[in-house]
Amino acid sequence: MFLSAVFHGIAAFPQISAALQASGLATPLVRAMRSIWETAAWHWLGLGIIALVACFARSGPRRLILFLCGIMALGDAIGGYAAVGPFIGDELLTAAAISILAAAMLLPTDI
């Protein structure tokens, strides 16, 4: 999740900003697209932090929290694949989703 957020939010943001400026779109639309682009990176960063905290938490609903985080990450990957097609971002999100779901399944239930 963190790698996807870094690639999306830091590495690709200057390129998407330049492409949006060159497209000739109205300024409010360019700003909105940049905001949406950054929101996705913050979303993945937040999911990663929540999943990381849930892994080390000693409370009952941590498996449910991890399961929900994994499903959301998988939904993001499927949505990205449907919108754009296959690319490295989908694979990173899919790997993160599978890892989070595996962590949810492997956590002991008796804590």
C-alpha positions in Angstrom: 0.0 0.0 0.0 2.8 2.4 0.9 4.7 1.7 -2.3 1.5 2.3 -4.4 0.9 5.6 -2.5 4.4 6.8 -3.0 4.5 6.0 -6.7 1.1 7.5 -7.3 1.4 10.6 -5.1 5.1 11.6 -5.6 6.5 9.9 -8.6 3.6 10.2 -11.0 2.1 13.5 -9.8 4.5 15.8 -11.8 3.9 13.8 -15.0 0.1 13.9 -14.6 0.2 17.6 -13.7 2.2 18.4 -16.9 -0.1 16.3 -19.0 -3.2 18.0 -17.6 -1.7 21.5 -18.2 -0.8 20.6 -21.8 -4.3 19.2 -22.4 -5.9 22.7 -22.5 -8.6 21.8 -19.9 -10.1 24.6 -17.9 -8.2 25.5 -14.8 -10.9 24.3 -12.3 -11.0 20.9 -14.0 -7.2 20.6 -13.9 -7.3 21.4 -10.2 -10.0 18.9 -9.6 -8.1 16.1 -11.5 -5.0 16.9 -9.5 -7.0 16.7 -6.3 -8.5 13.3 -7.3 -5.0 12.0 -8.1 -3.7 13.0 -4.7 -6.8 11.7 -2.9 -6.1 8.2 -4.2 -2.5 8.3 -2.8 -3.8 9.6 0.6 -6.5 6.9 0.5 -3.9 4.1 0.1 -1.6 5.6 2.7 -4.5 5.7 5.1 -5.5 2.1 4.4 -1.9 1.0 4.9 -1.6 2.8 8.2 -4.9 1.3 9.4 -3.9 -2.2 8.3 -0.5 -1.8 10.0 -2.0 -0.6 13.3 -4.6 -3.4 13.2 -1.9 -6.0 12.7 -0.2 -5.1 16.0 -3.3 -4.2 17.9 -4.4 -6.5 20.8 -8.1 -5.9 20.3 -10.9 -8.2 19.0 -12.0 -6.6 15.8 -8.5 -6.5 14.2 -9.2 -9.4 11.8 -12.4 -7.6 10.6 -10.5 -4.3 10.2 -7.8 -6.1 8.1 -10.4 -7.9 6.1 -12.1 -4.6 5.3 -8.9 -3.0 4.4 -7.9 -5.9 2.1 -11.3 -5.8 0.4 -11.0 -2.0 -0.2 -7.5 -2.4 -1.7 -8.8 -5.2 -3.9 -11.7 -3.0 -5.0 -9.3 -0.2 -5.9 -7.2 -2.6 -7.9 -10.2 -4.0 -9.8 -11.5 -0.5 -10.4 -8.1 0.7 -11.7 -7.9 -2.3 -14.0 -11.4 -1.7 -15.3 -10.7 2.0 -15.9 -7.1 1.9 -17.3 -6.2 -1.7 -18.1 -3.2 -3.7 -16.8 -0.4 -1.6 -15.4 2.0 -1.8 -12.4 -0.3 0.1 -10.1 -3.0 -2.6 -10.3 -0.4 -5.3 -9.6 1.0 -3.4 -6.5 -2.5 -2.9 -5.2 -3.5 -6.5 -5.8 -0.3 -7.7 -4.0 -1.1 -5.4 -1.1 -4.7 -6.6 -0.9 -3.7 -10.3 -1.0 -1.1 -9.6 1.7 -3.6 -7.8 4.0 -6.2 -10.5 3.5 -3.6 -13.2 4.3 -2.7 -11.3 7.4 -6.3 -11.2 8.4 -6.6 -15.0 7.9 -3.4 -15.8 9.7 -3.9 -13.8 12.9 -4.9 -15.8 15.9 -8.4 -15.4 17.1 -7.8 -16.0 20.8 -6.3 -12.6 21.8 
